[in-house]
Amino acid sequence: MPNAKGQIVIPKEIREQLGITQNLPLSIVVRENYLCLYPIEGIFAKTQKENSFYKILAKTQGTWLKDSWPQITAQRKNIELKASQSRKRLW
C-alpha cells in the first residue's frame, strides 16, 4: 500500500530475486492500469542513439534498398493527383 508520499516498498525477497539493489536506477513505465519497472542499464548520448538507430536501419533495409526514392515520390504524387481529380469528377 502506498504511503502518504505515494511511495511503495518492494519486499526484500522480490528485490533479491530480481537483483534490485540500492544503487540500481529503475525506469517506471505506465501501461493501461499497471506499472512496469525496468532497470536502467546505461545512458546514451543523443548521437549514440541516432547512430544505433541508423545501424538498425542499415541491417533492416530490406526490399527498398535499390529503389529510387525521387522516382517513388513522383509516382506517388501522380497517383494522388489522379485520385484527387477522380473525386472532383464525382462531385
N, C-alpha and C positions, 0 to 999 in steps of 0.2 A: 504494500500500500504506500503511495507517495506521502512524504511528509509535507509540512506547511509550505516548504520551498519548492515542492514538486519533485524532490529527489527520490530516487528509487535505489534500494540496496540490492545488489546481485549477491545471492548467497555464496558463501565461501566454496562450497562443494562445486557449484556451477563455474565459478571463476577458475578454480583449479582444473576442472575438466576441460575448459576452453582455453586455458593458458592466458587468462586475463590477469595482468599484473598492474601494480600501482602506476607504472610509467608507460603503459600501453595506451596510446591515444585511440579513441573509438569514434567512428562516424555513425551518426544516428540517421536512419532513413525512414520516412513515414510512408507506409503503404496502406491504402484503404483505411482499415481500422486497427492497424497494428504497427509496431516499431521493429526495425531491424538494426542490429548493432554489427558493425564491421570494423575490424582492426585497420588502422591507417598504417600501411607498411612503408610508405615513403611519400615525400612531397616532391613534385616535379615542377620545374620552371616552365613557363609558358612555351618556350622554344622546344623543350623536351617533349611536351605534349604534342605540339604541332609535328615534330619530327616523327614521333611514334605513329601519329595518325597517317602521315604520308607513307610510312613504311607499310602499314596495314593496307592502304590503298594500292600500293605497288604490288603487294602479294595477291590481292584480290581483283586485279584489274579486269580479268575475265574476257568476255566476248567483245567488249567495246574497245579493246586496246588499239586495233588498227583502223577504227572508224575515223572519218574526217568530221570533226565537230562543226567547223564552219558549214559544211555541206548539210549535216543533220539539222543545224539551226535554220538554214534556208528552207529546207524541205518542210520543217515544222511550221514556219511562217506561212508557206504556201498552203499547207493543209488547213491551218487555222483561218486563213483568208477565205478559202473556198467554203469552209463550214459557215463562216460569218455571212458570206454572200448568199448561201443557200437559205439560211434563216431569214435573211432580209426578204427574199422572194416569197417565202411562206407568209410573211406579214402582209 
